[in-house]
Amino acid sequence: MFDIGIGEIMVLAVVGLLVFGPERLPKAAADAARMLRNVRAMAANARKDLADSAGLDLGEAADTVRGLADLHPRRLATGLFAADDSSDDRASDGTSAAPSAPTVARPAFDPDAT
């Protein structure tokens, strides 16, 4: 989310030690965490209140977005080119049933034609 590395965290810790001192730093960190939790809760409540007042159902919107994930080109290609190993093309006695779609014969390879 913030793309902060270990070195930057260490610099922030040193600055925090210099500003607050070793006695007050744990209390300041706890207060900052509590404030961040309150801000997140207020944002979630505001989003819920806005959705309720507008009459929107965010669950349907989330389902629609998840449905759009099926249209990703990689998933489409995988679905198109994957081998169909469904169990419905086998007869009940374990033998292979006749295919429902006609199979297309592959043309013979002619090295002189290329």
Biotite code that builds the C-alpha atoms (Angstrom):
import biotite.structure as struc

atoms = struc.array([
    struc.Atom([0.000, 0.000, 0.000], chain_id="A", res_id=1, res_name="MET", atom_name="CA", element="C"),
    struc.Atom([2.693, 2.510, 0.997], chain_id="A", res_id=2, res_name="PHE", atom_name="CA", element="C"),
    struc.Atom([5.735, 0.840, -0.639], chain_id="A", res_id=3, res_name="ASP", atom_name="CA", element="C"),
    struc.Atom([8.011, 1.462, 2.359], chain_id="A", res_id=4, res_name="ILE", atom_name="CA", element="C"),
    struc.Atom([11.239, -0.488, 2.707], chain_id="A", res_id=5, res_name="GLY", atom_name="CA", element="C"),
    struc.Atom([13.120, -1.676, 5.789], chain_id="A", res_id=6, res_name="ILE", atom_name="CA", element="C"),
    struc.Atom([15.596, 1.227, 5.640], chain_id="A", res_id=7, res_name="GLY", atom_name="CA", element="C"),
    struc.Atom([12.803, 3.796, 5.571], chain_id="A", res_id=8, res_name="GLU", atom_name="CA", element="C"),
    struc.Atom([11.094, 2.141, 8.548], chain_id="A", res_id=9, res_name="ILE", atom_name="CA", element="C"),
    struc.Atom([14.355, 2.262, 10.490], chain_id="A", res_id=10, res_name="MET", atom_name="CA", element="C"),
    struc.Atom([14.783, 5.969, 9.679], chain_id="A", res_id=11, res_name="VAL", atom_name="CA", element="C"),
    struc.Atom([11.226, 6.636, 10.880], chain_id="A", res_id=12, res_name="LEU", atom_name="CA", element="C"),
    struc.Atom([11.932, 4.702, 14.106], chain_id="A", res_id=13, res_name="ALA", atom_name="CA", element="C"),
    struc.Atom([15.085, 6.732, 14.772], chain_id="A", res_id=14, res_name="VAL", atom_name="CA", element="C"),
    struc.Atom([13.257, 10.002, 14.094], chain_id="A", res_id=15, res_name="VAL", atom_name="CA", element="C"),
    struc.Atom([10.457, 8.841, 16.395], chain_id="A", res_id=16, res_name="GLY", atom_name="CA", element="C"),
    struc.Atom([12.977, 8.097, 19.131], chain_id="A", res_id=17, res_name="LEU", atom_name="CA", element="C"),
    struc.Atom([14.550, 11.524, 18.727], chain_id="A", res_id=18, res_name="LEU", atom_name="CA", element="C"),
    struc.Atom([11.208, 13.374, 18.720], chain_id="A", res_id=19, res_name="VAL", atom_name="CA", element="C"),
    struc.Atom([9.321, 11.476, 21.426], chain_id="A", res_id=20, res_name="PHE", atom_name="CA", element="C"),
    struc.Atom([12.098, 9.848, 23.434], chain_id="A", res_id=21, res_name="GLY", atom_name="CA", element="C"),
    struc.Atom([12.212, 6.244, 24.576], chain_id="A", res_id=22, res_name="PRO", atom_name="CA", element="C"),
    struc.Atom([9.692, 6.824, 27.389], chain_id="A", res_id=23, res_name="GLU", atom_name="CA", element="C"),
    struc.Atom([6.885, 8.316, 25.308], chain_id="A", res_id=24, res_name="ARG", atom_name="CA", element="C"),
    struc.Atom([7.419, 6.433, 21.986], chain_id="A", res_id=25, res_name="LEU", atom_name="CA", element="C"),
    struc.Atom([5.332, 3.308, 22.871], chain_id="A", res_id=26, res_name="PRO", atom_name="CA", element="C"),
    struc.Atom([2.403, 5.477, 23.993], chain_id="A", res_id=27, res_name="LYS", atom_name="CA", element="C"),
    struc.Atom([2.654, 7.625, 20.841], chain_id="A", res_id=28, res_name="ALA", atom_name="CA", element="C"),
    struc.Atom([2.682, 4.502, 18.630], chain_id="A", res_id=29, res_name="ALA", atom_name="CA", element="C"),
    struc.Atom([-0.356, 3.096, 20.440], chain_id="A", res_id=30, res_name="ALA", atom_name="CA", element="C"),
    struc.Atom([-2.200, 6.417, 20.075], chain_id="A", res_id=31, res_name="ASP", atom_name="CA", element="C"),
    struc.Atom([-1.367, 6.535, 16.346], chain_id="A", res_id=32, res_name="ALA", atom_name="CA", element="C"),
    struc.Atom([-2.637, 2.974, 15.852], chain_id="A", res_id=33, res_name="ALA", atom_name="CA", element="C"),
    struc.Atom([-5.847, 3.769, 17.759], chain_id="A", res_id=34, res_name="ARG", atom_name="CA", element="C"),
    struc.Atom([-6.401, 6.912, 15.655], chain_id="A", res_id=35, res_name="MET", atom_name="CA", element="C"),
    struc.Atom([-5.840, 4.971, 12.411], chain_id="A", res_id=36, res_name="LEU", atom_name="CA", element="C"),
    struc.Atom([-8.351, 2.324, 13.530], chain_id="A", res_id=37, res_name="ARG", atom_name="CA", element="C"),
    struc.Atom([-10.918, 5.062, 14.296], chain_id="A", res_id=38, res_name="ASN", atom_name="CA", element="C"),
    struc.Atom([-10.387, 6.698, 10.890], chain_id="A", res_id=39, res_name="VAL", atom_name="CA", element="C"),
    struc.Atom([-10.900, 3.353, 9.120], chain_id="A", res_id=40, res_name="ARG", atom_name="CA", element="C"),
    struc.Atom([-14.077, 2.697, 11.116], chain_id="A", res_id=41, res_name="ALA", atom_name="CA", element="C"),
    struc.Atom([-15.409, 6.180, 10.288], chain_id="A", res_id=42, res_name="MET", atom_name="CA", element="C"),
    struc.Atom([-14.683, 5.645, 6.581], chain_id="A", res_id=43, res_name="ALA", atom_name="CA", element="C"),
    struc.Atom([-16.473, 2.279, 6.602], chain_id="A", res_id=44, res_name="ALA", atom_name="CA", element="C"),
    struc.Atom([-19.481, 3.789, 8.379], chain_id="A", res_id=45, res_name="ASN", atom_name="CA", element="C"),
    struc.Atom([-19.586, 6.731, 5.967], chain_id="A", res_id=46, res_name="ALA", atom_name="CA", element="C"),
    struc.Atom([-19.492, 4.387, 2.962], chain_id="A", res_id=47, res_name="ARG", atom_name="CA", element="C"),
    struc.Atom([-22.280, 2.266, 4.484], chain_id="A", res_id=48, res_name="LYS", atom_name="CA", element="C"),
    struc.Atom([-24.396, 5.332, 5.281], chain_id="A", res_id=49, res_name="ASP", atom_name="CA", element="C"),
    struc.Atom([-23.977, 6.723, 1.760], chain_id="A", res_id=50, res_name="LEU", atom_name="CA", element="C"),
    struc.Atom([-24.906, 3.393, 0.204], chain_id="A", res_id=51, res_name="ALA", atom_name="CA", element="C"),
    struc.Atom([-27.959, 3.090, 2.471], chain_id="A", res_id=52, res_name="ASP", atom_name="CA", element="C"),
    struc.Atom([-29.164, 6.626, 1.775], chain_id="A", res_id=53, res_name="SER", atom_name="CA", element="C"),
    struc.Atom([-28.707, 6.175, -1.995], chain_id="A", res_id=54, res_name="ALA", atom_name="CA", element="C"),
    struc.Atom([-30.510, 2.837, -1.907], chain_id="A", res_id=55, res_name="GLY", atom_name="CA", element="C"),
    struc.Atom([-27.560, 0.983, -3.417], chain_id="A", res_id=56, res_name="LEU", atom_name="CA", element="C"),
    struc.Atom([-26.850, -2.669, -2.779], chain_id="A", res_id=57, res_name="ASP", atom_name="CA", element="C"),
    struc.Atom([-23.069, -2.948, -2.657], chain_id="A", res_id=58, res_name="LEU", atom_name="CA", element="C"),
    struc.Atom([-23.301, -6.745, -2.578], chain_id="A", res_id=59, res_name="GLY", atom_name="CA", element="C"),
    struc.Atom([-24.691, -6.807, -6.113], chain_id="A", res_id=60, res_name="GLU", atom_name="CA", element="C"),
    struc.Atom([-21.964, -4.435, -7.296], chain_id="A", res_id=61, res_name="ALA", atom_name="CA", element="C"),
    struc.Atom([-19.279, -6.652, -5.759], chain_id="A", res_id=62, res_name="ALA", atom_name="CA", element="C"),
    struc.Atom([-20.805, -9.728, -7.432], chain_id="A", res_id=63, res_name="ASP", atom_name="CA", element="C"),
    struc.Atom([-20.794, -7.898, -10.773], chain_id="A", res_id=64, res_name="THR", atom_name="CA", element="C"),
    struc.Atom([-17.124, -7.010, -10.382], chain_id="A", res_id=65, res_name="VAL", atom_name="CA", element="C"),
    struc.Atom([-16.293, -10.627, -9.504], chain_id="A", res_id=66, res_name="ARG", atom_name="CA", element="C"),
    struc.Atom([-18.227, -11.740, -12.591], chain_id="A", res_id=67, res_name="GLY", atom_name="CA", element="C"),
    struc.Atom([-16.110, -9.461, -14.755], chain_id="A", res_id=68, res_name="LEU", atom_name="CA", element="C"),
    struc.Atom([-13.032, -11.373, -13.623], chain_id="A", res_id=69, res_name="ALA", atom_name="CA", element="C"),
    struc.Atom([-14.226, -14.280, -15.780], chain_id="A", res_id=70, res_name="ASP", atom_name="CA", element="C"),
    struc.Atom([-13.682, -12.070, -18.831], chain_id="A", res_id=71, res_name="LEU", atom_name="CA", element="C"),
    struc.Atom([-9.933, -11.822, -18.242], chain_id="A", res_id=72, res_name="HIS", atom_name="CA", element="C"),
    struc.Atom([-8.162, -12.839, -21.478], chain_id="A", res_id=73, res_name="PRO", atom_name="CA", element="C"),
    struc.Atom([-6.026, -15.464, -19.746], chain_id="A", res_id=74, res_name="ARG", atom_name="CA", element="C"),
    struc.Atom([-9.100, -17.167, -18.279], chain_id="A", res_id=75, res_name="ARG", atom_name="CA", element="C"),
    struc.Atom([-10.903, -16.995, -21.599], chain_id="A", res_id=76, res_name="LEU", atom_name="CA", element="C"),
    struc.Atom([-7.963, -18.568, -23.408], chain_id="A", res_id=77, res_name="ALA", atom_name="CA", element="C"),
    struc.Atom([-7.602, -21.248, -20.765], chain_id="A", res_id=78, res_name="THR", atom_name="CA", element="C"),
    struc.Atom([-11.279, -22.090, -21.061], chain_id="A", res_id=79, res_name="GLY", atom_name="CA", element="C"),
    struc.Atom([-11.145, -22.208, -24.856], chain_id="A", res_id=80, res_name="LEU", atom_name="CA", element="C"),
    struc.Atom([-7.972, -24.247, -25.242], chain_id="A", res_id=81, res_name="PHE", atom_name="CA", element="C"),
    struc.Atom([-8.251, -26.536, -22.238], chain_id="A", res_id=82, res_name="ALA", atom_name="CA", element="C"),
    struc.Atom([-9.024, -30.165, -22.893], chain_id="A", res_id=83, res_name="ALA", atom_name="CA", element="C"),
    struc.Atom([-12.609, -31.036, -22.106], chain_id="A", res_id=84, res_name="ASP", atom_name="CA", element="C"),
    struc.Atom([-12.364, -33.808, -19.535], chain_id="A", res_id=85, res_name="ASP", atom_name="CA", element="C"),
    struc.Atom([-15.981, -33.708, -18.443], chain_id="A", res_id=86, res_name="SER", atom_name="CA", element="C"),
    struc.Atom([-17.543, -36.860, -17.054], chain_id="A", res_id=87, res_name="SER", atom_name="CA", element="C"),
    struc.Atom([-20.697, -36.570, -19.168], chain_id="A", res_id=88, res_name="ASP", atom_name="CA", element="C"),
    struc.Atom([-18.980, -37.936, -22.306], chain_id="A", res_id=89, res_name="ASP", atom_name="CA", element="C"),
    struc.Atom([-18.490, -41.341, -20.687], chain_id="A", res_id=90, res_name="ARG", atom_name="CA", element="C"),
    struc.Atom([-21.203, -43.944, -20.689], chain_id="A", res_id=91, res_name="ALA", atom_name="CA", element="C"),
    struc.Atom([-22.402, -45.463, -17.436], chain_id="A", res_id=92, res_name="SER", atom_name="CA", element="C"),
    struc.Atom([-20.505, -48.706, -18.055], chain_id="A", res_id=93, res_name="ASP", atom_name="CA", element="C"),
    struc.Atom([-17.138, -46.889, -18.228], chain_id="A", res_id=94, res_name="GLY", atom_name="CA", element="C"),
    struc.Atom([-16.746, -46.934, -21.988], chain_id="A", res_id=95, res_name="THR", atom_name="CA", element="C"),
    struc.Atom([-16.458, -43.762, -23.962], chain_id="A", res_id=96, res_name="SER", atom_name="CA", element="C"),
    struc.Atom([-19.708, -42.512, -25.422], chain_id="A", res_id=97, res_name="ALA", atom_name="CA", element="C"),
    struc.Atom([-20.011, -40.992, -28.869], chain_id="A", res_id=98, res_name="ALA", atom_name="CA", element="C"),
    struc.Atom([-18.924, -37.338, -28.958], chain_id="A", res_id=99, res_name="PRO", atom_name="CA", element="C"),
    struc.Atom([-21.740, -34.840, -29.142], chain_id="A", res_id=100, res_name="SER", atom_name="CA", element="C"),
    struc.Atom([-19.961, -32.613, -31.676], chain_id="A", res_id=101, res_name="ALA", atom_name="CA", element="C"),
    struc.Atom([-18.447, -33.931, -34.884], chain_id="A", res_id=102, res_name="PRO", atom_name="CA", element="C"),
    struc.Atom([-14.687, -34.131, -34.800], chain_id="A", res_id=103, res_name="THR", atom_name="CA", element="C"),
    struc.Atom([-12.737, -32.392, -37.507], chain_id="A", res_id=104, res_name="VAL", atom_name="CA", element="C"),
    struc.Atom([-10.038, -34.488, -39.162], chain_id="A", res_id=105, res_name="ALA", atom_name="CA", element="C"),
    struc.Atom([-6.636, -32.874, -39.153], chain_id="A", res_id=106, res_name="ARG", atom_name="CA", element="C"),
    struc.Atom([-5.161, -32.464, -42.631], chain_id="A", res_id=107, res_name="PRO", atom_name="CA", element="C"),
    struc.Atom([-2.088, -34.489, -43.426], chain_id="A", res_id=108, res_name="ALA", atom_name="CA", element="C"),
    struc.Atom([1.241, -32.705, -43.262], chain_id="A", res_id=109, res_name="PHE", atom_name="CA", element="C"),
    struc.Atom([2.900, -32.252, -46.651], chain_id="A", res_id=110, res_name="ASP", atom_name="CA", element="C"),
    struc.Atom([6.537, -31.103, -46.373], chain_id="A", res_id=111, res_name="PRO", atom_name="CA", element="C"),
    struc.Atom([6.687, -30.333, -50.111], chain_id="A", res_id=112, res_name="ASP", atom_name="CA", element="C"),
    struc.Atom([3.821, -27.872, -49.844], chain_id="A", res_id=113, res_name="ALA", atom_name="CA", element="C"),
    struc.Atom([5.712, -25.573, -47.508], chain_id="A", res_id=114, res_name="THR", atom_name="CA", element="C"),
])
